[in-house]
């Protein structure tokens, strides 16, 4: 079976949800899934579910951080180190274990905010592309990644209740 690189991008809702759906499908066929989340340290429904399933390995920050525009340089440096550590750990685990899928959730946001080493991400992809399915998510992937990918799915925001003042809802947005 050919293994592909998937990108879920755009300004619309559903990038992580699509990645989680593919992860659930892969696990449903008995394949191991590595799910790496950048930025997301709080509770999310998909992670709550995945933590209870033996096919899933979850890597994410245990420490919550504010939005990047609210961070000072020390916080950004700390988060950069955490993100790079997560990606290094993911690379090592994928070298040792046979995963059917690796998800790098919000990798492009981390790149855009200079909170993830691009050379390390490129190393991850160059070493592991073809060995497993790889999913990367985030609003605006650089063109080089769009060119590299086998699948590119863009979520486009047409309407969202946040615009009418509705806050993020548990089980729907997180």
N, C-alpha and C positions, 0 to 999 in steps of 0.2 A: 504494500500500500504506500502510495506517495503521501508524505506528510507536508502540510502547507502552513504558511504564515497568514494569519487573519488580522485585519485591522478593523476595529469598530470605532468610528470617529464622528465628529460633528457637534453642533451646538444643541442637539435634541436629547431628550431623555432616552435611556435604554442601552447605553454602551456596556455598562457593567451587567445589566440584566441579560443582554445577549451573550456575554461571556459566561455568565453563570448558567444559562440554559445549555450552552454547548458543554460546559463542565459536567452538568448533571447528566446529559446524554452520554458523554464519554464514560462516566462512572457507572451508568446503567448497564454498560457492556463490560463491566469489570476492570476497566482501565484505571490506573492511578492518575490523579490530577494534582498538580502543584499550582496553587492559587496565591499569587503575590499581590498584595495591595499596597500601593504607594499613597501617602497622604491619609488614608482611611484608618483611623485607630479606634473609632467608636463602634458601637453596636450596629450591625446590619443583619437583616434577615437571612441573606444567603450564607453569610459566615456562620451564623447560629446553626443553620441546618448542616452545613458542610463539616463543622467541627465534630458532629456526631457520627460521621460516616468514615469507615476505615480506608476508603479509596482516596481520601483527601488529605493533603498536607497544606497547611495555611501558613504563610509568612506575612507578617504585618507588624507595624509598630505597636508596641504595648502602651506607648505614651501618646496621649492626644496632643495635638498642636492646633493653634488658631489658624485662620486663613492666612495665606502667605502675605497679603497686604497688611496684616496686623502683626507680623513677626519682625523682630529686630534681627540684626546680622548674626548674633550668637545663636538664636533659635534656628535660623536658616542653616547655619553651619552644622548644628546638631542634627537637624533633619536630613541634610545632605549625607552626613555620615551614616545615619540610620538607613536611608534609602540605598546607598552603595553597599552597605553591609547585607541588606536583604537580597540585593541582586547577586552579590558574591556567594551568599549562602544558597541561593536558587541554582546558580551555575554549578556549584559543588554537588548539590543533591542530584541534579540532572545528569551529571557525569557518573555518579555512583548507582543511581536507580533508574529503572525503566518506567518513565512516565508516558502516558498516552497524550497528555496535554499539559502545557504550561501556560498560565494566564499571567500577564504583567499588566495589572489593572492600574490605569492612570499613569502609565509609563511616559506618555507624551506630555502630560501636564508637568511631571517631575523634570523632564528634559527642558521644557519651555521655561520653567522657573529656575533653571540651573541648580536643581536639587537632585540630580542624578548624572553620573559620569557617562557621557555619550560613548566614549571608547569602551567602557565596560558593557554597555548595552549592545554595542556592535560585536564585541567578543562573544557575548551570550548567543546572539543570533548566528554568528559565523560558525561557532562550534556546534550548535544544537539544531540548526535548521536542517530539516530532513530526517532527524531522529525522532521527532514527535510533532504534533500539532502545536503551534505557538500562537497565542492571541495577545495583541497589544491594544490597549484602549487609550483614549484621550481625545480632546477636542480637535487639536490641530497637529497632525503628524507632519514632520518634515517630508518633503518630496522624495528624498532618497528612500524612506521607509515605504511610502506609497508605491514606488517603483519595485521594491523588493518583494512586497506582499503578493500572495496568490489571490486572496480575497480582500476587498475593501468595501465595507458597508458604512455609509454615512447616514447618521440620524439627523434629520432636519427639524428644527423647532418651528412649528406652525402655530401652536397655541399651548399654553401651560397655565394652570391655575395659580402659579406663583405670581404671575403678572397681575392677578386680581387680589393679591395679598394672602393667598392660602399658603401657609407654612408647609415645609416638608412633612410628609405623613409616614408614620411607622408602617412597614409592610408594603408601601407603595414606592416612596422615594428612597427609603433606606431600610 
